[in-house]
Every structure is written in structure tokens, then in C-alpha cells.
Amino acid sequence: MTLDSSKRPGDLSEATRIVGAGRRREWTGPVVNPPIWRASTHLYPDTAALAEGPRRNEDGRFFYGRRGAPTQWALSDALTALEPGAEGTVLYPSGVAAIAGVMLTLLRPGDVVLISDNAYDPTRTMGKGLLTDLGIEPRFFDPLDIGGYGALFCERTRAVLLEAPGSLSMEMADLPALAHIAREKGAISVLDNTWASPLGFRALERGIDVALMALTKHVGGHSDVMMGSASAGPELYGRLRQRAQQLGTVVSPDDAALVLRGLRTLHLRLKHETDSALAIASYLAGRPEVAQVLCPMLPGAPGHDIWSRDFTGGCGLFSFVFKGSTAAARNRFIDALQLFGIGYSWGGFESLALPIEPSGYRSRMPWPPKPAQESDRHGVRLAIGLEDPADLIADIEQALAAWREP
């Protein structure tokens, strides 16, 4: 029997809700998954129904292809069910499109937006490019410096864009405190919650106003689709939805079906990736070649106290920094890996490795991270997939021999 996710009983576990979310009977009928509705034109039975169409702008009501159909509605509904406090979820064709869609909803020329200094590089680029071109002033801040952050607000500050842990360098900020200050100052807090997802951090429950995700990563989970999302409470969701429609933003039903497929196993994949990442991070923390492991889930690592207080989960993404390395030695290590691909993105079933040196993407935060030495600046970001962690550790160990080559 098809589960009716419209009831969303609060006493069900996340694993059970993931299985049933978005599977409303009116969208699935007698099958398990919502069918793929490929449609640009929605037909009306008569002119009276045609006239009524524009008056009811909500998922579940046919109007025109840009507003989606049951495949997209089911995905939005499922994501909303996983984000307590959300009224709805808007879908975007990529994670960056989600960030842009939210910023274009909240900001006007003359406004100020505060952006975490360790944010995803395309987020920084958007602040210094698109938003600046529109007359919006970006101000970058150190999310670990609460006092300095509060001092950057002014009467023109309308939004704060947060990310935790930080991109590449994995700093863990006190998100509830940052969101609380933003609300006191009359600004809207926006969090890129791709790393933890709502399974690991319930953003709206902890004071965040808008929760973003790159569904390309963990939710899709199979490295074959790009999509983003933004979930919010009633007033902000309505604004996000309206702006997305004004921009003509729509995702394909085929892509929505792929992301729905990935969503069903999200909790299982995250658990395996997290357990594997902790095993590999612990191994690296004991290696003499490694100066620092940047993994907030790891006891003793920077930010672990905040992570253990505020988060219930994580994922397979973390970084580490070589001790006294050169860029050439770091690159030899990556090139010698056999089970890790070299590429951008993360959250798929496969493990990836990427060289990092974030100083070019920072204006407020130091690199290398304290208390590392200046020579300890050449890092590697690992995205741990679904392989056996013992095999990945063995691969890392043989690649360390290449790092040690003269």
C-alpha cells in the first residue's frame, strides 16, 4: 500500500519518513514512485477552469509546465517533510542557482549582505560579481569571530549567508548564535546546509530562516544529476516561489525523478560515508606526514565541540594538511591514489580527492589554519564514498610513499 506522506506524523523516524515522503496517493496512484510527467502544456476542461488556474498558485494544481507537475511536486514535498518548520521547498537547476535565486529574492540595490569568508567559492564569486553588479554590497566575515560579525551589521544589512563547516577548510561556526544575531539585527539568515543535510542539522529549528542544499551532492547521490533547493517558512517560501517563477526557474521531471530516487537511500549512504570518513580521518591523524586533520566530526579536531552540540550527523567530506609539504609533493600523493577520482563535487557513491590551498579564497580568515606552521599549507580534500574504508586507507598509505619521494 502506498504511504500517504501528507499526514507527516511527527513520531516517525527520519528513515521511515524518507521512505514515504512525497509519495502522495494523488501523485503516485497504484505505483511506488511518482511517474515522470513530461509536460509543458497543461490542459483545462473549459474556459472557467482556465480562468481559475492563475488564482491558485500552489503545488498540486496544474497550470503550466514552469510550475511543475507531480514529479517535481513530489520531490519538493519530500524535502519539505525532512526540514521541520518549512512551509515549502523551491527547486532550482543547480546548487549555485539556488543561492542566486535566494539572493535575488531577498536583496535589492543598496542592500548589504554578509557572507561567510569560508563559503563555497562560487558563492564568493557571486557576491563580488552578480550581486555587486546589481548594486548590492557584499561584506565578508570570519564566522568564528562573533564580535566582529556583529559589528559588520548596518541599517542596510538585509541578509546573512552562512555555511558550516566551511568550504575546503572545514571550520565549524556557531550557527544558532550567528542566526540569532542576524534576527536581532533585522536580517534574514540563509544557510548552505549541503554538508549535513537536514538529517544532520535541522536548520530552521535552530533559528535559520532559509536552508539551501545542492541536491547534486548527497541527495542525488549518484553523480548523474544537478539540482538545488531552498526550504523556508510560510512568508519566505512564498517570496522564493514567486521570484523563481518570475525568473522562469524550473527543473526537469526526469532530473526530479533521479533526485527522488537518491533521496530514498540518503540516510543509509550518509551513515556509511560518515563512519568511513571517521575511520580514515582517525588514521590520518596518526600519520607523521599529516600536520592537521580538518574534520569536525573527529574528536579533538577543530570545531568538534560545536559539531557535537548542534549536529546529529555529518558526511564523508573532510580535509587534511600535510606537514611541511610542497605543492608538488601534495600533487604526487593525489596522482598516486588509485581508488579516488580527481574532480570537483562530492556526495556521490565514489570517493574523490582534490588539492586545496584556500588562501586565494579568503579575505578575513587565515590559511594555513592555526596552530599550523606557515609551511603546513598544502592540503587535500577527501570526499569519501561507499567503498570499503579499509581499501581506501590502504590506497592512501601507498600514495603517501609517493609524497615522501625526494
C-alpha positions as CSV (number, residue, x, y, z in Angstrom):
1,M,0.0,0.0,0.0
2,T,1.3,3.5,-0.9
3,L,2.3,5.6,2.1
4,D,0.4,8.9,2.5
5,S,3.1,11.4,3.3
6,S,0.7,14.2,3.5
7,K,0.0,13.2,7.1
8,R,3.7,13.5,8.1
9,P,3.3,12.1,11.6
10,G,5.9,13.6,13.9
11,D,6.6,10.4,15.8
12,L,8.1,8.6,12.8
13,S,11.9,8.2,12.5
14,E,13.8,10.0,9.7
15,A,14.5,6.7,8.0
16,T,10.7,6.0,7.8
17,R,9.9,9.5,6.7
18,I,12.4,9.3,3.9
19,V,10.8,6.2,2.5
20,G,7.3,7.7,2.5
21,A,8.0,11.4,1.9
22,G,6.4,12.9,-1.3
23,R,4.5,9.7,-2.2
24,R,1.0,11.2,-2.0
25,R,-1.6,8.9,-3.5
26,E,-2.8,11.5,-5.9
27,W,0.7,11.7,-7.4
28,T,1.7,8.0,-7.4
29,G,-1.6,6.2,-8.0
30,P,-1.1,2.4,-7.7
31,V,2.7,2.5,-8.2
32,V,5.6,3.1,-5.7
33,N,7.3,6.1,-7.4
34,P,5.6,9.2,-8.8
35,P,5.6,8.7,-12.6
36,I,7.7,11.1,-14.7
37,W,5.3,13.8,-16.0
38,R,6.9,15.4,-19.1
39,A,4.6,18.3,-19.9
40,S,4.9,21.9,-20.9
41,T,1.2,22.3,-21.6
42,H,-1.5,21.6,-19.0
43,L,-5.0,21.3,-20.4
44,Y,-8.2,22.7,-18.8
45,P,-11.7,21.1,-19.2
46,D,-13.3,24.5,-20.0
47,T,-12.7,28.3,-20.0
48,A,-14.0,28.6,-16.5
49,A,-11.2,26.3,-15.2
50,L,-8.7,28.2,-17.4
51,A,-9.7,31.5,-15.7
52,E,-9.4,29.9,-12.2
53,G,-5.9,28.5,-12.9
54,P,-3.8,31.7,-12.2
55,R,-5.7,32.4,-9.0
56,R,-4.3,29.3,-7.1
57,N,-0.5,29.3,-7.2
58,E,0.4,26.1,-5.3
59,D,1.9,22.7,-5.9
60,G,-0.7,20.1,-6.7
61,R,-2.6,22.4,-9.0
62,F,-1.9,22.2,-12.7
63,F,-1.3,25.4,-14.6
64,Y,1.7,25.3,-16.9
65,G,4.9,23.4,-17.1
66,R,7.0,26.1,-15.4
67,R,5.1,25.4,-12.2
68,G,5.9,21.7,-12.4
69,A,3.8,18.6,-12.2
70,P,3.5,15.7,-9.8
71,T,7.2,14.6,-10.3
72,Q,8.6,17.9,-9.2
73,W,5.9,18.4,-6.6
74,A,6.7,15.1,-5.0
75,L,10.3,16.0,-4.6
76,S,9.5,19.4,-3.1
77,D,7.1,17.8,-0.8
78,A,9.6,15.2,0.3
79,L,12.3,17.7,1.0
80,T,9.9,19.9,3.0
81,A,8.9,16.9,5.1
82,L,12.5,16.5,6.1
83,E,13.0,20.1,7.2
84,P,10.9,20.7,10.3
85,G,9.4,24.2,10.3
86,A,9.4,24.5,6.5
87,E,6.3,25.5,4.7
88,G,7.6,24.5,1.3
89,T,10.7,23.9,-0.9
90,V,11.6,25.6,-4.2
91,L,13.7,23.6,-6.7
92,Y,16.5,25.1,-8.8
93,P,18.6,23.6,-11.7
94,S,21.8,23.6,-9.6
95,G,23.0,24.5,-6.1
96,V,24.5,27.8,-7.3
97,A,21.2,28.6,-9.0
98,A,19.5,28.1,-5.6
99,I,21.9,30.5,-3.9
100,A,21.4,33.1,-6.7
101,G,17.6,32.6,-6.6
102,V,17.5,33.2,-2.8
103,M,19.8,36.3,-3.1
104,L,17.7,37.8,-5.9
105,T,14.6,37.3,-3.7
106,L,16.0,38.9,-0.5
107,L,18.2,41.7,-1.8
108,R,17.7,45.0,-3.6
109,P,20.2,47.6,-4.9
110,G,21.7,49.4,-2.0
111,D,21.4,46.5,0.4
112,V,24.2,44.8,2.3
113,V,24.7,41.1,2.5
114,L,27.1,39.4,4.9
115,I,28.9,36.4,3.5
116,S,30.9,33.8,5.5
117,D,34.5,34.2,4.5
118,N,34.9,30.4,4.1
119,A,31.9,30.0,1.9
120,Y,31.9,27.9,-1.3
121,D,34.0,29.8,-3.9
122,P,31.1,30.3,-6.4
123,T,29.2,32.0,-3.5
124,R,32.1,34.4,-3.0
125,T,32.3,35.0,-6.8
126,M,28.5,35.7,-6.8
127,G,29.0,38.3,-4.1
128,K,31.8,40.0,-5.8
129,G,30.2,39.7,-9.3
130,L,26.5,39.3,-9.8
131,L,25.4,41.0,-6.5
132,T,28.0,43.8,-6.8
133,D,26.8,44.4,-10.4
134,L,23.3,44.8,-9.1
135,G,24.4,47.5,-6.6
136,I,24.4,45.1,-3.6
137,E,27.3,45.3,-1.2
138,P,28.9,42.1,0.0
139,R,30.8,42.1,3.3
140,F,32.8,39.0,4.1
141,F,33.2,38.0,7.8
142,D,35.0,35.5,9.9
143,P,32.2,33.2,11.2
144,L,34.4,32.2,14.2
145,D,34.6,35.9,15.3
146,I,31.2,36.5,16.8
147,G,32.0,40.1,17.9
148,G,33.5,41.1,14.5
149,Y,30.5,39.6,12.8
150,G,28.0,41.6,14.9
151,A,30.0,44.9,14.2
152,L,29.5,44.5,10.4
153,F,25.7,45.0,10.5
154,C,24.3,48.3,9.5
155,E,20.8,49.7,8.7
156,R,21.2,48.4,5.1
157,T,22.0,44.8,6.0
158,R,19.2,42.5,4.8
159,A,20.7,39.0,4.7
160,V,23.5,36.8,6.0
161,L,24.8,33.9,4.0
162,L,26.3,31.1,6.2
163,E,28.0,27.8,5.6
164,A,29.1,25.2,8.1
165,P,31.5,23.6,8.1
166,G,33.4,26.0,5.9
167,S,34.2,25.0,2.3
168,L,37.6,23.3,1.9
169,S,38.9,24.3,5.4
170,M,36.0,22.9,7.4
171,E,35.7,25.4,10.2
172,M,32.6,24.8,12.3
173,A,30.7,28.0,13.2
174,D,28.2,28.5,16.0
175,L,25.2,28.7,13.6
176,P,22.5,29.2,16.2
177,A,24.4,32.2,17.6
178,L,25.0,33.7,14.2
179,A,21.4,33.3,13.2
180,H,20.2,34.8,16.5
181,I,22.3,37.9,16.0
182,A,21.0,38.2,12.4
183,R,17.4,38.1,13.6
184,E,18.1,40.7,16.3
185,K,19.6,42.9,13.7
186,G,16.6,42.5,11.3
187,A,18.4,40.4,8.7
188,I,17.4,37.1,7.2
189,S,19.8,34.2,7.8
190,V,20.5,31.8,4.9
191,L,22.4,28.5,5.3
192,D,24.0,26.3,2.7
193,N,23.3,23.1,4.5
194,T,24.6,20.7,1.8
195,W,27.3,19.1,4.1
196,A,25.0,17.9,6.9
197,S,21.6,18.0,5.2
198,P,18.5,18.2,7.4
199,L,19.4,14.7,8.7
200,G,22.5,16.1,10.4
201,F,21.4,19.7,11.1
202,R,17.8,20.9,11.4
203,A,18.4,24.4,10.2
204,L,15.0,26.0,10.6
205,E,14.6,24.5,14.1
206,R,18.0,26.0,15.1
207,G,17.0,29.6,14.0
208,I,18.0,29.7,10.3
209,D,15.4,31.4,8.1
210,V,16.3,29.7,4.7
211,A,18.0,26.3,4.3
212,L,19.7,25.7,1.0
213,M,21.1,22.4,-0.4
214,A,23.0,21.4,-3.6
215,L,20.9,18.3,-4.3
216,T,23.6,17.5,-6.8
217,K,25.6,16.2,-3.9
218,H,24.2,13.7,-1.3
219,V,20.6,13.8,-2.1
220,G,21.1,12.9,-5.7
221,G,23.9,10.7,-4.6
222,H,24.9,9.1,-7.9
223,S,26.9,11.8,-9.7
224,D,24.4,11.9,-12.6
225,V,22.2,14.9,-11.9
226,M,22.4,18.6,-10.9
227,M,19.8,20.4,-8.8
228,G,19.4,22.8,-5.8
229,S,16.7,23.6,-3.3
230,A,15.7,26.2,-0.8
231,S,13.3,25.5,2.1
232,A,11.7,28.1,4.3
233,G,8.7,29.1,6.5
234,P,5.4,30.5,5.0
235,E,6.3,34.1,4.3
236,L,9.8,33.5,2.9
237,Y,8.7,30.4,1.0
238,G,6.0,32.4,-0.8
239,R,8.6,35.1,-1.8
240,L,11.1,32.5,-3.0
241,R,8.4,30.7,-5.1
242,Q,7.2,33.9,-6.7
243,R,10.7,35.1,-7.6
244,A,11.6,31.7,-9.0
245,Q,8.6,31.8,-11.2
246,Q,9.4,35.3,-12.3
247,L,12.9,34.1,-13.3
248,G,11.4,31.2,-15.2
249,T,13.2,28.7,-12.9
250,V,12.2,25.1,-13.5
251,V,13.8,21.7,-13.1
252,S,13.2,18.8,-15.5
253,P,10.9,16.0,-14.3
254,D,13.5,13.4,-15.3
255,D,16.0,15.1,-13.0
256,A,13.5,15.3,-10.2
257,A,12.9,11.6,-10.5
258,L,16.6,10.9,-10.2
259,V,16.9,13.1,-7.1
260,L,13.8,11.4,-5.6
261,R,15.5,8.0,-6.2
262,G,18.6,9.2,-4.4
263,L,16.7,10.6,-1.5
264,R,15.3,7.2,-0.6
265,T,18.7,5.9,0.4
266,L,20.2,9.2,1.7
267,H,20.3,8.1,5.4
268,L,22.0,4.8,4.6
269,R,24.6,6.4,2.4
270,L,25.3,9.2,4.8
271,K,25.8,6.7,7.7
272,H,28.3,4.6,5.7
273,E,30.2,7.7,4.4
274,T,30.3,9.2,7.8
275,D,31.6,6.1,9.5
276,S,34.2,5.6,6.8
277,A,35.3,9.2,6.9
278,L,35.8,9.0,10.7
279,A,37.9,5.8,10.3
280,I,40.0,7.5,7.6
281,A,40.3,10.8,9.5
282,S,41.5,8.9,12.6
283,Y,44.1,7.0,10.5
284,L,45.4,10.3,9.0
285,A,45.5,12.0,12.4
286,G,48.1,9.4,13.5
287,R,50.3,9.7,10.4
288,P,53.6,11.6,10.8
289,E,53.2,13.2,7.3
290,V,50.0,15.0,8.4
291,A,50.0,18.3,10.3
292,Q,46.3,18.6,10.9
293,V,43.1,16.8,10.1
294,L,40.2,19.2,9.4
295,C,37.1,17.1,10.2
296,P,34.7,18.5,12.8
297,M,33.2,15.0,13.4
298,L,36.6,13.8,14.7
299,P,37.1,14.1,18.5
300,G,39.9,16.6,19.2
301,A,39.6,18.2,15.7
302,P,38.9,22.0,15.4
303,G,35.1,22.6,15.8
304,H,34.3,19.2,17.2
305,D,32.7,20.7,20.4
306,I,30.2,22.8,18.3
307,W,29.5,19.9,16.0
308,S,28.7,17.5,18.8
309,R,26.5,20.1,20.4
310,D,24.5,21.2,17.4
311,F,24.6,18.4,14.8
312,T,23.3,14.9,14.8
313,G,25.2,13.8,11.7
314,G,27.7,14.6,9.1
315,C,29.0,13.2,5.8
316,G,32.1,11.9,4.2
317,L,33.7,15.2,3.3
318,F,36.8,16.5,5.2
319,S,40.3,17.8,4.6
320,F,43.8,17.4,5.9
321,V,47.0,19.4,5.6
322,F,50.4,17.9,5.0
323,K,53.3,18.7,7.3
324,G,56.0,20.8,5.7
325,S,54.9,19.8,2.2
326,T,55.3,21.3,-1.2
327,A,52.6,21.6,-3.8
328,A,54.5,19.1,-6.0
329,A,54.6,16.5,-3.2
330,R,51.0,17.0,-2.4
331,N,50.1,16.6,-6.1
332,R,52.2,13.4,-6.3
333,F,50.2,12.0,-3.4
334,I,46.9,12.7,-5.2
335,D,48.1,11.4,-8.5
336,A,49.2,8.2,-6.9
337,L,45.8,7.4,-5.5
338,Q,44.1,4.5,-7.3
339,L,40.6,4.4,-5.7
340,F,40.0,8.1,-5.5
341,G,38.9,10.1,-8.6
342,I,40.3,13.6,-9.1
343,G,37.4,16.0,-9.6
344,Y,35.1,18.6,-8.2
345,S,31.8,17.9,-6.4
346,W,31.2,15.3,-3.7
347,G,28.4,13.3,-2.1
348,G,28.3,10.6,-4.8
349,F,29.0,6.9,-4.4
350,E,32.6,7.3,-5.4
351,S,35.5,8.7,-3.5
352,L,37.3,11.9,-4.7
353,A,40.4,13.8,-3.9
354,L,41.1,17.4,-4.6
355,P,44.2,19.6,-3.9
356,I,43.4,22.7,-1.7
357,E,45.1,25.9,-0.8
358,P,42.3,28.2,0.2
359,S,44.3,31.4,0.8
360,G,43.2,32.8,-2.6
361,Y,39.5,32.3,-1.5
362,R,39.8,34.2,1.8
363,S,39.8,37.8,2.8
364,R,39.2,37.5,6.6
365,M,40.4,34.1,7.7
366,P,43.9,32.8,7.9
367,W,45.4,29.9,5.9
368,P,47.0,27.7,6.9
369,P,44.7,27.1,9.8
370,K,46.1,27.9,13.3
371,P,48.1,26.5,15.0
372,A,49.7,25.0,11.9
373,Q,53.1,26.3,10.7
374,E,53.3,28.5,7.6
375,S,54.9,25.6,5.7
376,D,51.8,23.4,6.6
377,R,49.6,24.9,3.9
378,H,49.2,22.3,1.2
379,G,46.0,20.4,1.8
380,V,43.8,17.7,0.3
381,R,40.0,17.5,0.4
382,L,38.7,13.9,0.5
383,A,35.1,13.0,-0.4
384,I,34.6,9.5,1.0
385,G,32.2,7.3,-1.0
386,L,30.8,3.9,-0.5
387,E,33.9,1.8,-0.9
388,D,35.3,-0.3,1.9
389,P,37.2,2.1,4.2
390,A,40.0,-0.4,4.7
391,D,40.6,-0.4,1.0
392,L,40.7,3.4,0.9
393,I,43.1,3.5,3.8
394,A,45.4,1.1,2.1
395,D,45.2,3.3,-1.0
396,I,46.1,6.4,1.0
397,E,49.0,4.5,2.6
398,Q,50.6,3.5,-0.7
399,A,50.1,7.1,-2.0
400,L,51.9,8.5,1.0
401,A,55.0,6.8,-0.4
402,A,54.8,9.0,-3.5
403,W,54.5,12.0,-1.2
404,R,57.8,11.1,0.5
405,E,59.7,10.8,-2.7
406,P,62.6,13.3,-2.9
